[in-house]
């Protein structure tokens, strides 16, 4: 009877975690690995591999639709986007356009009807219908657009341009640039602070993070971080901002309490694998996932202990990561 109960409880843990998925794109073997976040106890957690799904060549980034039913993978080498059905864990379709050179960061509108793709080689953001994949429009931006971000109310689209020292601010109704924000060299990751007070931008080649008030074109202040801040992640429960330090193989933790005079300073760093790139918060909000390109692993960082628990192998040269 006790053994049956243990089996039942183990199955219950696994079943409960199935709704929480982690999608990792692997640039080295043209696949997406899909995991279930599994909690085996109140403190122990891991990722269980569910499926390896083929993608196009040179997959780079991934994003998940707001309803959690689709993952989109941008494939740089063959100018395509792989659409993955997350219920069936299978490729649903492929979106292509000859002008979409070097597709990179992606984003789905809040209503789930539009897919935005930053075409790094075309100085353009492509917008596709998620219902049938046809192109809706093209939005011209700066050279080498890399990452995309919506404002909290969805009225603005922010586009970081790797070869320009500005971020485009796009009106999502007119698709026109309404503002340009001055940034450092090779601006890429962007997030909003949880209170909406700042747009936070990582400058990869300057090794800095800057804080800009919405509506402003200049940073209010800029702080130094470990080299190559490829991703940013805010965790309100910890009053902390996390930034990947790709060169130093660390996850840096920045002071994030609004009432603290040292807001934005680096408090400490957490070692992860080699060549960290992708970053995501677990659905439960208790751990962080980091893809390590050089190691071909995923590091799991426990937010209670503030340390890396362990790393698990994944596909070759993992890059973008998204959590459902």
MOLIN-V276431 format. One record per backbone hydrogen bond with DSSP energy under -1.0 kcal/mol. CO is the residue of the C=O (numbers start at 1). NH is the residue of the N-H. E is the energy in kcal/mol with one decimal. If there is no record, write none. Layout:
((CO,NH,E) (CO,NH,E))
This chain:
((1,5,-2.0) (2,6,-2.3) (3,7,-2.4) (4,8,-2.4) (5,9,-2.7) (6,10,-2.6) (7,11,-2.4) (8,12,-2.2) (9,13,-2.3) (10,14,-2.2) (11,15,-3.0) (12,16,-2.5) (13,17,-1.4) (17,20,-1.8) (20,37,-2.3) (21,324,-3.0) (22,35,-2.7) (23,322,-2.2) (24,33,-2.5) (25,319,-3.1) (26,31,-1.2) (30,55,-2.1) (31,26,-3.1) (32,53,-3.0) (33,24,-2.5) (34,50,-3.0) (34,51,-1.5) (35,22,-2.2) (36,48,-3.0) (38,46,-2.5) (44,40,-1.2) (44,41,-1.4) (46,38,-2.6) (48,36,-2.7) (51,34,-2.7) (53,32,-2.7) (57,77,-1.3) (58,76,-2.3) (60,320,-1.9) (61,74,-2.0) (63,72,-3.0) (65,68,-2.2) (69,86,-2.4) (70,65,-2.5) (71,84,-3.1) (72,63,-1.7) (73,82,-2.5) (74,60,-3.0) (75,80,-1.5) (80,75,-3.1) (81,95,-2.9) (82,73,-2.4) (83,92,-3.3) (83,93,-1.3) (84,71,-2.2) (85,89,-1.6) (85,90,-1.3) (90,85,-3.1) (93,83,-2.8) (95,81,-2.3) (97,100,-1.8) (99,101,-2.1) (101,121,-2.2) (102,120,-2.0) (105,118,-2.9) (107,116,-3.5) (109,112,-2.0) (113,130,-2.2) (114,109,-2.5) (115,128,-2.8) (116,107,-1.9) (117,126,-2.7) (118,104,-2.9) (118,120,-1.1) (119,122,-1.9) (119,124,-1.2) (123,141,-2.4) (124,119,-2.7) (125,139,-2.7) (126,117,-2.7) (127,136,-3.4) (127,137,-1.5) (128,115,-2.8) (129,133,-1.8) (134,129,-2.8) (137,127,-2.5) (139,125,-2.8) (143,163,-1.6) (144,162,-3.3) (146,105,-1.7) (147,160,-2.0) (149,158,-3.7) (151,154,-2.0) (155,172,-1.9) (156,151,-2.3) (157,170,-3.3) (158,149,-1.7) (159,168,-2.1) (160,146,-2.9) (161,164,-1.4) (165,183,-1.7) (167,181,-2.3) (168,159,-2.3) (169,178,-3.0) (169,179,-1.1) (170,157,-2.4) (171,175,-2.9) (176,171,-2.7) (179,169,-2.4) (181,167,-2.0) (185,205,-1.4) (186,204,-2.1) (189,202,-2.5) (191,200,-3.5) (193,196,-2.6) (198,193,-2.5) (199,212,-2.9) (200,191,-2.1) (201,210,-2.8) (202,188,-2.6) (203,207,-1.4) (203,208,-1.5) (207,225,-2.2) (208,203,-2.9) (209,223,-2.8) (210,201,-2.3) (211,220,-3.1) (211,221,-1.1) (212,199,-3.7) (213,216,-2.5) (217,182,-2.9) (221,211,-2.5) (223,209,-2.6) (227,247,-1.3) (228,230,-1.8) (228,246,-2.0) (231,244,-1.7) (233,242,-3.4) (235,238,-1.4) (235,240,-1.5) (236,239,-1.1) (239,256,-1.3) (240,235,-2.6) (241,254,-3.4) (242,233,-2.2) (243,252,-3.1) (245,250,-1.8) (249,272,-2.0) (250,245,-3.1) (251,270,-2.5) (252,243,-2.1) (253,267,-3.4) (253,268,-1.0) (254,241,-1.9) (255,264,-2.4) (257,260,-2.3) (260,263,-1.4) (262,265,-2.4) (265,255,-3.2) (268,253,-2.8) (270,251,-2.5) (274,294,-1.1) (274,295,-1.2) (275,293,-2.6) (278,291,-1.5) (280,289,-3.1) (282,285,-1.3) (286,303,-2.3) (287,282,-2.8) (288,301,-3.0) (289,280,-1.9) (290,299,-2.9) (291,277,-2.8) (292,296,-1.7) (292,297,-1.4) (296,314,-2.1) (297,292,-3.1) (298,312,-2.3) (299,290,-2.1) (300,309,-2.9) (301,288,-2.3) (302,306,-1.4) (302,307,-1.2) (307,302,-2.6) (310,300,-2.5) (312,298,-2.3) (316,28,-2.4) (317,27,-2.0) (320,25,-2.4) (322,23,-3.0))
